Each structure stands twice: as C-alpha cells, then as structure tokens.
C-alpha cells in the first residue's frame, strides 16, 4: 500500500504550505468524541507517571518548569495506543513528507501547567540520531491552544535553510538559536490551534512556545514520525535505536519504532520486549532535580 493508491486525506494546498513553511494546522483528522476519550487517557497516563514524588515547581530545573514530559505512553497506557497509531494521523504525516510508509520515533505528552514557563527555541531533529532529516511531529492539543496558554510559534521556512543545530534546552542557559545568521530576521509565527485540529511541524523547523498564563494545563500529546527506511546516523545513545540494537548505518526497524502507516485496520503493534531506559527526568520531570 502506498500514498499513491490510497485516497488522500490532505489537499495539495495543505501539503504545499507545510513544505514551504515547515508547519501546518489540519482540522478534522480525529473525531471530537474520540479526541475527548484520548485526552482523558493521556491525562490519566500523565497523572500516573507524575503522581509519586512530583517536586514543587520552584525546585525544578528551568526545563522541567516548561512542561511535564511523559514519553512512550503507548507502551504502558493501552487506551493511548490507538491515538499514537491513529491511521489518519499517520497517513497525514506520510503525505506531508511525501513517503509511502511512516514509523513511530516516539510519542510524548507535553503538559504545560498553569504558570509554566515558555519553551526555548530549538529544532527537534538534532536530538535524534537519524541520518536523514525528514521527520514530522503531530502536535495534538486536546482542548485546543491559544495565545497566553502556551501557544506554539514556528519560524517559517527554517527547515530549508540548512540549519541542524543541537540546542541544549535541558540544563543551564541554552543557546539562543534565534540569533544565528541562518534565522535572523525570520519572525516567529504564533499559531492558535482550535480544538479538534492538529498542528504538524517538520523536525528541522525552529519553534518555541510561550508561557502558560491560563488557569488550566495546556494538555498536548505529540507523535513523532519518520520515513520507513531511515537509518541510524550517529552513535550517541537514544532509546528508540538502542532498544532494537540498531547500529550506525543500519535501517531503524524494530518493535520500538513500529510502522504507524500503512497498517491493517484495527491492527496495533505489540509492546516492545526490550526494557526502556529513559533519561532521568523525562518520565517524571518534576521528581528529578536535573534533566540530562
């Protein structure tokens, strides 16, 4: 099965905007009732991960003050799994990248609490040891997102400027990527995402998020996709390749990074057999004084 033999979800204008700007908002991919059900499941998973030992906000690192981050919820939250492997989300990601099959890198909840600080500007892809630079993230705000509530901002076209910069937003004062010559003069575009819509951004698109000044969390689930056939380009560790013993130069293909689309209807992958070793602070970021 390929994107050429399956009825398309996205029109040409949407795909063109994504490829030009490096981000796009798509409405109607997930039914509203399903979205409410998935939102409750992700929230329950976040609460389960963070219930024990959540540190007071003032005692967390600046990164941990940005959001509660819970990775790979699909593995221990069965009710989240159908969202992470939702066929319409996966097909949309494949169409945006122009590929026939898409794999999961990982999913993660990013809950920016009331009073949560902004997220520093960065690119996603440099954090991952994937040689090829095609990747895309689906950003799903269960109640929508709006200005003042942790809305995302993207720098249009920055996925095309040749920048692949690791910015250490985890500890200390991160480099201000917005001052680099490749992106100087490109104004961030703040995007409000209505409830029921999904924002997609390319892994090389520079993006940031504003603080959450509202009285409710910005409840977001994200799913990171990469094209089937991509390879491990670097030896630095990451659970998405280390659990499957993927060597540098090999295709990234294991039960840790299963095919999302295309899959037979109703077919969900089994939980990986290899145990996960998560960097300190990611599964329960408020409980650890320092992130890596």
N, C-alpha and C positions, 0 to 999 in steps of 0.2 A: 504494500500500500504506500502511496506517496501523495504529496500535496497536489500532484498533477491529476490524480484520479479520484480525489475526494472533493466533495462540494466545499467550496471555500467559505470561510467564516468572515474574512475581512475584505473590505473593498480596496481597490488599488490606491485610492487617496490616503487611506489609513496607513497602508504599508509604505507609501512614498513619504509620508510625514515622519514615520519612525526612522526610515533610512536617511532622511535629510537631517532631522533634529536629534535623533538618538533617544527619543521618548515619545510616547503617545498614550492617550487615555481612550479606553474602549468600553462602551456600555453594553450591557445585556448578555455578557458571556455566562453568567451564573444566575439562575433563578433566585428571586428575592427570598422565598421561603427557605430554599437550600442555603442561601448565604447566611440567614439568621441561625440556622441549625449548625452550620460550620463555625460561625462566630462563637456560639456557645461552647462548642467542642474545643476550639483553640483556647478560649479563655479558661476553661477548666484545666487544660493542659498547662498553661502558664501558671495558674494558681498551684497546681500540684508540684511543679518544678521549683517554685519560689516560696512555698509555704514554710519550709524549715530554714531558719537562720537568715531571713532577709534583713540585711543591715539597714539601719536608719539612713535616710537619703544623704545627710551631711557627712556620713562616714564612708561613702562610696567614692571611687575614683571618678574623674570627670566623664570618662567613657560610660561607666555604669550609671551615671546620672542622666545619660541621654535616653536610655530605654532599658526595659527588661528584655533580654535576648534569650530565646529558647530554641535551639537548633534541633533538627531531625525529630520533630513532634510526630511525624508519620510513623515512626518506629514504635513508640510506646503509647500512642493515642489512636486506637483503631478508628474512632469517629472522625479523626482529622485526615486519615489516609485517602478517602475519596476526594477530598479537596486538593491535596497535594498532587494527586494523579487525575485530576479532573480533565477529561478528554478535550473539552472546548478550550480550556486554558492552554493545554499542551499544544493543540493544533494552532491556536493563535500565535504562540511563541515560534512554532516551526514556520508559519507563514511570514512572520516578521523577519526572520533570519533567512528565509528562502531555502530551507532544507527539508529533506524527506522524513527525517526521524530525529527526535529530541530526547535527551536523557535528563534525569534529575541530578544536579550537583548536590544541593541540599535544600531543605525548607527551613524556615525560621519565623517565629513570632517576634515582632518588634513592638512592644507596648510602651509607648512614651507616656509616663504617668503625668498627672496634673503637676505642674511646676517643673517638669523635666526640661533639661537644658537642650539647646539645639544640637544637631548632629553636624560635626565638622565636615567640610567639603572634602570629597575623595572620589576616586574611581573604585569600583568593586573588583574588576578582573585582576589587578595586580596582587590581590591577596590569594589568588588561586594558582596552583602550578599547572595550568592548562596552557600548552604551547600556542594553540590557535586562539585568536582574540574574539571569536564570535561567541557571545553569551548574552542572555537576556533574563531579566528578573520581572516576574509578575508581582505587583505591589497591591494588596487587596485590603482596603480599609473597610472593616465591617459596618461601621456607622458613617462612612464617608470621611473625608478630611477637608478642612477649610482653614483659611488664614487665622492665625492665632492658636491653632490647635495642633501644631506640629506638621504643618503642610510641607510637602517636598518642593524643592526648587532644582531645576536642571539647567545646565549651560548648553544651549542648543549647538549641535554640531561638533561638540568636543570629542565625540567618538571617532571623528575623522581627521583630527589634527596631528596624529602620530604620537600622542602622549600615552605612556603606560607607566604611571608613577605610583610607587608604593608610598602611601602616607600613613604613618603610624599614629592612628587616632586612638590607640588603646591606652597609651601611657604618656604622661607628660604633656607638653605643649606641642601639638602636631604642626608640621609644616603647613603654611598657608598656600595651598595649591592654586588659589585664585590669583596669586601674584606672579605665577610663571608666565613667561612670554607667550607660550602656546595658547593661553586662555585669557590673557589680559585684554580687557575691552569687551569681552563677551558677558553680557549681563545675565544673571540667574533669572529664570522664569519660574515664578511660584505658581504651583498648579493645585487647584482645588479639585478633588475627586468626589463626585456625588456618590451617595450610597448606591451600590449595585454596579458601579463602574470599577474597572481595573486599570491601573497605570502600569505600563511596561517601560523599562529603560534598558539600554544597551550596557554591557559590562564596562565599557570604556567611557561612558558618559559621566562627566563630572557632575556631582549632585550633592545636596546638603538638605537639612531640614531645620525649620525654625523651632524655637521652644514651644512647649505646650502651656499656654496660659489659661486654658479652659479648666473646668472642674470635673472633667471626666477623662479617662485614658484615651489616647489615640491607639485604638486596637487594630493592629495590622498583621496579616500573615503574608509572608513572601515566599515565592518559589523561584529558585534559580535553575535555569535550563541551559544546556549546552548541546551542540550538534553531536549526534552519534558519529563515531569515527575520530573524534578529537583525541589528542594524545597528551601524555604527561610530558611537560617540557622541562621541569626543574626538580631537583632533589629535595627542596625544602618540604618539611612534613605538612601533611593535611590528611585528616581522617578520611576524606572522600576517595583518596587514592591509596592510602596506606592500609586501610582495612582489606582492600582487594589485592594487596601485594602488586600494585601496578608500578612497574619500573619506568624510569625515564625513557621516553621514546615509544612506549607501548600504548596501544589504544586504551582509553579509560572505559572499561567494560567489566563491571562486576555487580553483585547483588546490592552493593552500596549505592551504585549510580544506575538504577534500572531505567529501561525505556519508559518514558511517560506517554509518548505518542509516536506512532500509532500502536494501540493495544486493542485486543478484542473487547467488546462492550462488557462492562462489569468486572473485567479482569484486573485485580490489584496484586502488586508484587508481594512476595513474602518478605518478612523482616530479615535483614542480613544476619548471617550466623556469627560473623566476627564481632567481638565486643568493640564498643566505641570508646575511644579515649579522647575526651573533649578538653580543649584548653581550659585552664582554671578560669572561672568567671563567666563562661558562656551559658551553661545550662541554668545557673542560678546567680546572675551577675551581682545581685545585691548582697550576697553572702560572702563574697571574696573581696578582700581589701584592694587587690591589684589585679587588673587584667593583663594578659600577656602583651 
